[in-house]
Amino acid sequence: MPHIDLALDGLPEDQPIRVEAGDLGIVVVRTALGVVAYEDSCPHAQWRLSLGEVFNGRLECPGHGWEFEVATGQCVTVPAHCLRAMKVEMLEPGTVRVAWDERPVQMAASSEQ
């Protein structure tokens, strides 16, 4: 499983940050309850969530203001949407590992018949 290790003290509380692993952007948010990570893309219009703000336990997309529960990734604005969560675990004091499943290769639809 691909992963990236981060220093906990490099993650400011209640402020989204972007980390990159190849072509994958990840938004990481540290709260008083722990650390969460999601794909850094709003499901509505693909804005970078790492450019948004965290308030009252919600991450607000900078594009159109959609709000997501930080703890779950569930969209408050349009409940049918949810962020793609990454696995987060503490490896040792001060180190956080963010891991994810391999992304499936998407095939472009062919217009030729």
BELVENGI-V128923 format. One line per field, one symbol per residue. ss: DSSP state (H for helix, E for strand, - for the rest). phi: phi as a letter, one per 20 degrees, with the letter a starting at -180 (. if undefined). burial: b if it has 16 or more other ideal C-beta (glycine too) atoms within 10 Angstrom, else e. A space follows every 50 residues. Layout:
ss: ???
phi: ???
burial: ???
This chain:
ss: -EEEEEEHHH--E---EEEEE--EEEEEEEE--EEEEEE---------HH H-EEE--EEE------EEE----EE------E--E-EEEEEE--EEEEEE -------------
phi: .fbbdcfgfedfflcfcdcccmeeecedcdcfeqdcbcfebfffcmffff eecdblmcddfffcngdcfffcnffefcgfdbfeedfcbeebgncdddcb fgeffeeffeeed
burial: eeebebeeeebeeeebbebeeeeebbbbbbeeeebbbbbbbbbeeebbbb ebebeebbbbbeeeebbbbbeebebeeeeeeebeebebeeeeeeebbbeb eeeeeeeeeeeee
